Amino acid sequence: IRTTIRSSQTRVWWRTLRLLLLLLLLLLYTMTTAVAASKLHSPIIHGDSHVATVVKLNTSQPAFTEGPAASPKDGALFFSDIYGDAIVRWHPSSGRSILDRLTIEQKEEQIRAGLVSSRHREASNAPERHQIWRRPSGEANGLLFDSKGRLMACEGGMRRVTRTELDGTVTVLASHYNGRKLNSPNDLVIDEQRGVLWFTDPRYGDRSDMELDRECVFKLDLASGALNCIVGDLHRPNGLALSPDARTLFVTDNDNSEYSERKASAQRAVYAYPILRDGTVDHSLRRTLHDFGTGRGGDGMAV
């Protein structure tokens, strides 16, 4: 009987020990994963804290925010407010934006000169309740900084891609393809070693003034200014991302517009294209990373 009791106690002891070891291993795994994740974390805004911050626009006007980009110089966050026809700058140290206000008269002069879209004149002239970096912005969407700190923007309202130089002047990088206006540039990525900028050119909303018969992913040679449509068989090419080795171009196709003529067969997926040496892509090796089906679909991406 004593032997049986001892044997039972031994089994209980070993079970308890195994349970404790299992809990210890689980704790070590959780700690290791957390440490690894913290090492991999690369905050967009440089500062002493990795805690996410919500940037709120103090405005009574509707806001449509897009295209966040971090300045390589000071870590300031830039983003677009399409409805407000503005680019906003926010710095983590102050939590405030930089004001670059134009008078109503100055805005009207730029509209008459064709430098800014008149589609949102009312929104542009509305009383400003928050500070902005640039207004009008050409209804900018996607933003991107190059290594020199120059801000590139897809100006959907002005139907062009621009670069704001360090002295504040604006250079138009692309506005026409084969003599016709672009649709509405949306998002962009750059490979400075190749000297190539890629951008998407869909058209959401009213399509009555479209001049192109396709909605492309374009490749822009930054040295020569040559513009080529390298993907022309998507419905609404939207978000773009580049792999860290610059060998793969990721493209979001999101045909969720109420104006779509292909409601039943609208494409909503994320594709991966191998990039060739000349900056074009290999269509034969395109991979579908995710098909959203009839879901909402994707937009901007980051790798």
RAJO-V694159 format. One line per field, one symbol per residue. ss: DSSP state (H for helix, E for strand, C for the rest). psi: psi as a letter, one per 20 degrees, with the letter a starting at -180 (. if undefined). burial: I if it has 16 or more other ideal C-beta (glycine too) atoms within 10 Angstrom, else O. A space follows every 50 residues. Layout:
ss=???
psi=???
burial=???
//
This chain:
ss=CHHHHHHHHHHHHHHHHHHHHHHHHHHHHHHHHHHHHHHHCCCCCCCCCC CCCCCCCCCCCCCCEEEEEECCCCCCEEEEECCCCEEEEECCCCCCCCCC CCCHHHHHHHHHCCCCCCCCHHHHCCCCCCCCCEECCCCEEEEEECCCCC EEEEECCCCEEEEECCCCCEEEEECEECCEECCCCCCEEEECCCCEEEEE CCCCCCCCCCCCCCCCEEEEECCCCCEEEEECCCCCEEEEEECCCCCEEE EEEECCCCCCCCCCCCCEEEEEEEECCCCCEEEEEEEEEEECCCCCCCCC CCC
psi=ghhggggghgggghggghgggghghggggggggggghhhhpnqgppaiqj pqppoppnqiqqqnqrlpqppigjjqpqrqnghilqppppphhhjrrppm pqrhghghghghijiqqjhlgghhjqppjqqrhppqjklqepqpqriijp pqponhhilrprporhjiqppohphqoljqqrfnpgrqrqnhhhkppqqq maoqbpjhjphqjroroqppohghjpppoiojjrgmpeqqqpqhjkippp pponmjqiipjlghkppnrpqpppprhjiaqohhjpqohpoicjahrrcq rq.
burial=OOOOOOOOOOOOOOOOOOOOOOOOOOOOOOOOOOOOOOOOOOOOIOOOOO OOOOOOIOIOOOOOOIIIIIIOOOOIIIIIIIIIIIIIIIIIOOOOIOOO OIOOOOIIOIIOOOOIIOOIIOIIOOOIOIIIIIIIIIIIIIIIIOOOOO IIIIIIIIIIIIIIOOOOOIOOIIOOIOOOOIIIIIIIIIIOOIOIIIII IIIIOOOOOIOIOOIIIIIIOIOOOOIOIIIOOIIIIIIIIIOOOIOIII IIIIIIIOOIOOOOOIIIIIIIIOIOOOIIIOOOOOOOOOOIOOOOIIOI IOO
//
